[in-house]
Structure formats: C-alpha cells, structure tokens
Amino acid sequence: MLDTPFTLLANMVSNPVPLTGFLPHDREKLIREIQTILDNAQEADLKQYRKSIKSL
C-alpha cells in the first residue's frame, strides 16, 4: 500500500474522463471512478472523443 502522500492529476484534455485525487486518502474513490469508467465506457465514444481533440 502507498504510504507516501501523492497528488494524482489526470485531468488533461487528452483524458476523456478527468481524474484528480490525493493518495492514499482518495484511493477508494479513485478506484470506484476508474471501475465505473471501465464498466461503462464504450470504445466508439472514446474514439470519437479522441478524434474531436484538435491538439492531438
């Protein structure tokens, strides 16, 4: 388990679902958010999002 405080900033334009949190404090919340994305994200929607970003 991670004991050292860590700030997770995954909220850049290239991420279709922004994630931010402080570990280890937000560990369970982040796991739930990631699992929800994995369970519900459709590849076609993600592909369309990637295509819509002009800077990539």
Distance bins in CASP14 RR format, pairs under 12 A and 6 or more apart:
PFRMAT RR
TARGET T0000
AUTHOR 0000-0000-0000
RMODE 2
METHOD distances of the structure
MODEL  1
1 23 0 0 0 0 1 0 0 0 0 0 0
1 24 1 0 0 1 0 0 0 0 0 0 0
1 27 0 0 0 0 1 0 0 0 0 0 0
1 28 0 0 0 0 0 1 0 0 0 0 0
2 8 0 0 0 0 0 1 0 0 0 0 0
2 22 0 0 0 0 0 1 0 0 0 0 0
2 23 1 0 1 0 0 0 0 0 0 0 0
2 24 1 0 1 0 0 0 0 0 0 0 0
2 25 0 0 0 0 0 1 0 0 0 0 0
2 26 0 0 0 0 0 1 0 0 0 0 0
2 27 1 0 0 1 0 0 0 0 0 0 0
2 30 0 0 0 0 0 1 0 0 0 0 0
3 23 0 0 0 0 1 0 0 0 0 0 0
3 24 1 0 0 1 0 0 0 0 0 0 0
3 25 0 0 0 0 0 1 0 0 0 0 0
3 27 0 0 0 0 0 1 0 0 0 0 0
4 22 0 0 0 0 0 1 0 0 0 0 0
4 23 0 0 0 0 1 0 0 0 0 0 0
4 24 0 0 0 0 1 0 0 0 0 0 0
4 25 0 0 0 0 0 1 0 0 0 0 0
5 21 0 0 0 0 0 1 0 0 0 0 0
5 22 1 0 0 1 0 0 0 0 0 0 0
5 23 1 0 0 1 0 0 0 0 0 0 0
5 24 1 0 0 1 0 0 0 0 0 0 0
5 25 1 0 0 1 0 0 0 0 0 0 0
5 26 0 0 0 0 0 1 0 0 0 0 0
5 27 0 0 0 0 0 1 0 0 0 0 0
6 20 0 0 0 0 0 1 0 0 0 0 0
6 21 0 0 0 0 1 0 0 0 0 0 0
6 22 1 0 0 1 0 0 0 0 0 0 0
6 23 1 0 1 0 0 0 0 0 0 0 0
6 24 1 0 0 1 0 0 0 0 0 0 0
6 25 0 0 0 0 1 0 0 0 0 0 0
6 26 0 0 0 0 1 0 0 0 0 0 0
6 27 0 0 0 0 1 0 0 0 0 0 0
6 30 0 0 0 0 0 1 0 0 0 0 0
7 19 0 0 0 0 0 1 0 0 0 0 0
7 20 1 0 0 1 0 0 0 0 0 0 0
7 21 1 0 0 1 0 0 0 0 0 0 0
7 22 1 0 1 0 0 0 0 0 0 0 0
7 23 1 0 0 1 0 0 0 0 0 0 0
7 24 0 0 0 0 0 1 0 0 0 0 0
7 25 0 0 0 0 0 1 0 0 0 0 0
7 26 0 0 0 0 1 0 0 0 0 0 0
7 30 0 0 0 0 0 1 0 0 0 0 0
8 15 0 0 0 0 0 1 0 0 0 0 0
8 18 0 0 0 0 0 1 0 0 0 0 0
8 19 1 0 0 1 0 0 0 0 0 0 0
8 20 1 0 0 1 0 0 0 0 0 0 0
8 21 1 0 1 0 0 0 0 0 0 0 0
8 22 1 0 0 1 0 0 0 0 0 0 0
8 23 1 0 0 1 0 0 0 0 0 0 0
8 24 0 0 0 0 0 1 0 0 0 0 0
8 25 0 0 0 0 0 1 0 0 0 0 0
8 26 1 0 0 1 0 0 0 0 0 0 0
8 27 0 0 0 0 1 0 0 0 0 0 0
8 29 0 0 0 0 0 1 0 0 0 0 0
8 30 1 0 0 1 0 0 0 0 0 0 0
8 31 0 0 0 0 0 1 0 0 0 0 0
8 33 0 0 0 0 0 1 0 0 0 0 0
8 34 0 0 0 0 0 1 0 0 0 0 0
9 15 0 0 0 0 1 0 0 0 0 0 0
9 18 0 0 0 0 1 0 0 0 0 0 0
9 19 0 0 0 0 1 0 0 0 0 0 0
9 20 1 0 1 0 0 0 0 0 0 0 0
9 21 1 0 0 1 0 0 0 0 0 0 0
9 22 0 0 0 0 0 1 0 0 0 0 0
9 23 0 0 0 0 0 1 0 0 0 0 0
9 26 0 0 0 0 0 1 0 0 0 0 0
9 30 0 0 0 0 0 1 0 0 0 0 0
10 16 0 0 0 0 0 1 0 0 0 0 0
10 17 0 0 0 0 1 0 0 0 0 0 0
10 18 1 0 0 1 0 0 0 0 0 0 0
10 19 1 0 1 0 0 0 0 0 0 0 0
10 20 1 0 0 1 0 0 0 0 0 0 0
10 21 0 0 0 0 1 0 0 0 0 0 0
10 23 0 0 0 0 0 1 0 0 0 0 0
10 30 0 0 0 0 1 0 0 0 0 0 0
10 33 0 0 0 0 0 1 0 0 0 0 0
10 34 0 0 0 0 1 0 0 0 0 0 0
10 37 0 0 0 0 0 1 0 0 0 0 0
11 17 0 0 0 0 1 0 0 0 0 0 0
11 18 1 1 0 0 0 0 0 0 0 0 0
11 19 1 0 0 1 0 0 0 0 0 0 0
11 20 1 0 1 0 0 0 0 0 0 0 0
11 21 0 0 0 0 1 0 0 0 0 0 0
11 33 0 0 0 0 0 1 0 0 0 0 0
12 18 1 0 0 1 0 0 0 0 0 0 0
12 19 0 0 0 0 0 1 0 0 0 0 0
12 20 0 0 0 0 0 1 0 0 0 0 0
12 53 0 0 0 0 0 1 0 0 0 0 0
12 55 0 0 0 0 0 1 0 0 0 0 0
12 56 0 0 0 0 0 1 0 0 0 0 0
13 49 0 0 0 0 0 1 0 0 0 0 0
13 50 0 0 0 0 0 1 0 0 0 0 0
13 52 0 0 0 0 0 1 0 0 0 0 0
13 53 1 0 0 1 0 0 0 0 0 0 0
13 54 0 0 0 0 1 0 0 0 0 0 0
13 55 1 0 0 1 0 0 0 0 0 0 0
13 56 0 0 0 0 1 0 0 0 0 0 0
14 46 0 0 0 0 0 1 0 0 0 0 0
14 49 0 0 0 0 1 0 0 0 0 0 0
14 50 1 0 0 1 0 0 0 0 0 0 0
14 52 0 0 0 0 0 1 0 0 0 0 0
14 53 1 0 0 1 0 0 0 0 0 0 0
14 54 0 0 0 0 0 1 0 0 0 0 0
14 55 0 0 0 0 1 0 0 0 0 0 0
14 56 1 0 0 1 0 0 0 0 0 0 0
15 33 0 0 0 0 0 1 0 0 0 0 0
15 34 0 0 0 0 0 1 0 0 0 0 0
15 37 0 0 0 0 0 1 0 0 0 0 0
15 41 0 0 0 0 0 1 0 0 0 0 0
15 46 0 0 0 0 0 1 0 0 0 0 0
15 49 0 0 0 0 1 0 0 0 0 0 0
15 50 0 0 0 0 0 1 0 0 0 0 0
15 53 0 0 0 0 0 1 0 0 0 0 0
15 56 0 0 0 0 0 1 0 0 0 0 0
16 37 0 0 0 0 1 0 0 0 0 0 0
16 40 0 0 0 0 0 1 0 0 0 0 0
16 41 1 0 0 1 0 0 0 0 0 0 0
16 42 0 0 0 0 0 1 0 0 0 0 0
16 43 0 0 0 0 0 1 0 0 0 0 0
16 45 1 0 0 1 0 0 0 0 0 0 0
16 46 1 0 1 0 0 0 0 0 0 0 0
16 47 0 0 0 0 1 0 0 0 0 0 0
16 48 0 0 0 0 1 0 0 0 0 0 0
16 49 1 0 1 0 0 0 0 0 0 0 0
16 50 1 0 0 1 0 0 0 0 0 0 0
16 51 0 0 0 0 0 1 0 0 0 0 0
16 52 0 0 0 0 1 0 0 0 0 0 0
16 53 0 0 0 0 1 0 0 0 0 0 0
16 56 0 0 0 0 0 1 0 0 0 0 0
17 30 0 0 0 0 0 1 0 0 0 0 0
17 33 1 0 0 1 0 0 0 0 0 0 0
17 34 0 0 0 0 1 0 0 0 0 0 0
17 35 0 0 0 0 0 1 0 0 0 0 0
17 36 0 0 0 0 1 0 0 0 0 0 0
17 37 1 0 1 0 0 0 0 0 0 0 0
17 38 0 0 0 0 0 1 0 0 0 0 0
17 40 0 0 0 0 1 0 0 0 0 0 0
17 41 1 0 0 1 0 0 0 0 0 0 0
17 45 0 0 0 0 0 1 0 0 0 0 0
17 46 0 0 0 0 1 0 0 0 0 0 0
17 49 0 0 0 0 1 0 0 0 0 0 0
18 30 0 0 0 0 0 1 0 0 0 0 0
18 33 0 0 0 0 1 0 0 0 0 0 0
18 34 0 0 0 0 0 1 0 0 0 0 0
18 37 0 0 0 0 0 1 0 0 0 0 0
18 49 0 0 0 0 0 1 0 0 0 0 0
19 26 0 0 0 0 1 0 0 0 0 0 0
19 29 0 0 0 0 1 0 0 0 0 0 0
19 30 1 0 0 1 0 0 0 0 0 0 0
19 31 0 0 0 0 0 1 0 0 0 0 0
19 32 0 0 0 0 0 1 0 0 0 0 0
19 33 1 0 0 1 0 0 0 0 0 0 0
19 34 1 0 0 1 0 0 0 0 0 0 0
19 35 0 0 0 0 0 1 0 0 0 0 0
19 36 0 0 0 0 0 1 0 0 0 0 0
19 37 0 0 0 0 1 0 0 0 0 0 0
20 26 0 0 0 0 1 0 0 0 0 0 0
20 29 0 0 0 0 0 1 0 0 0 0 0
20 30 0 0 0 0 1 0 0 0 0 0 0
20 33 0 0 0 0 1 0 0 0 0 0 0
21 27 0 0 0 0 1 0 0 0 0 0 0
21 28 0 0 0 0 0 1 0 0 0 0 0
21 29 1 0 0 1 0 0 0 0 0 0 0
21 30 1 0 0 1 0 0 0 0 0 0 0
21 31 0 0 0 0 0 1 0 0 0 0 0
21 33 0 0 0 0 1 0 0 0 0 0 0
21 34 0 0 0 0 0 1 0 0 0 0 0
22 29 0 0 0 0 1 0 0 0 0 0 0
22 30 0 0 0 0 1 0 0 0 0 0 0
23 29 0 0 0 0 0 1 0 0 0 0 0
23 30 1 0 0 1 0 0 0 0 0 0 0
23 31 0 0 0 0 0 1 0 0 0 0 0
24 30 0 0 0 0 0 1 0 0 0 0 0
24 31 0 0 0 0 0 1 0 0 0 0 0
26 32 0 0 0 0 1 0 0 0 0 0 0
26 33 0 0 0 0 1 0 0 0 0 0 0
26 34 0 0 0 0 0 1 0 0 0 0 0
27 33 0 0 0 0 0 1 0 0 0 0 0
27 34 0 0 0 0 0 1 0 0 0 0 0
28 34 0 0 0 0 0 1 0 0 0 0 0
28 35 0 0 0 0 0 1 0 0 0 0 0
29 35 0 0 0 0 0 1 0 0 0 0 0
29 36 0 0 0 0 0 1 0 0 0 0 0
30 36 0 0 0 0 0 1 0 0 0 0 0
30 37 0 0 0 0 0 1 0 0 0 0 0
31 37 0 0 0 0 0 1 0 0 0 0 0
31 38 0 0 0 0 0 1 0 0 0 0 0
32 38 0 0 0 0 0 1 0 0 0 0 0
32 39 0 0 0 0 0 1 0 0 0 0 0
33 39 0 0 0 0 0 1 0 0 0 0 0
33 40 0 0 0 0 0 1 0 0 0 0 0
33 41 0 0 0 0 0 1 0 0 0 0 0
34 40 0 0 0 0 0 1 0 0 0 0 0
34 41 0 0 0 0 0 1 0 0 0 0 0
35 41 0 0 0 0 0 1 0 0 0 0 0
37 45 0 0 0 0 0 1 0 0 0 0 0
37 46 0 0 0 0 1 0 0 0 0 0 0
38 46 0 0 0 0 0 1 0 0 0 0 0
40 46 0 0 0 0 0 1 0 0 0 0 0
41 47 0 0 0 0 0 1 0 0 0 0 0
41 48 0 0 0 0 0 1 0 0 0 0 0
41 49 0 0 0 0 1 0 0 0 0 0 0
42 48 0 0 0 0 1 0 0 0 0 0 0
42 49 0 0 0 0 0 1 0 0 0 0 0
43 49 0 0 0 0 0 1 0 0 0 0 0
43 50 0 0 0 0 0 1 0 0 0 0 0
44 50 0 0 0 0 0 1 0 0 0 0 0
44 51 0 0 0 0 0 1 0 0 0 0 0
45 51 0 0 0 0 0 1 0 0 0 0 0
45 52 0 0 0 0 0 1 0 0 0 0 0
46 52 0 0 0 0 0 1 0 0 0 0 0
46 53 0 0 0 0 0 1 0 0 0 0 0
47 53 0 0 0 0 0 1 0 0 0 0 0
49 56 0 0 0 0 0 1 0 0 0 0 0
50 56 1 0 0 1 0 0 0 0 0 0 0
END
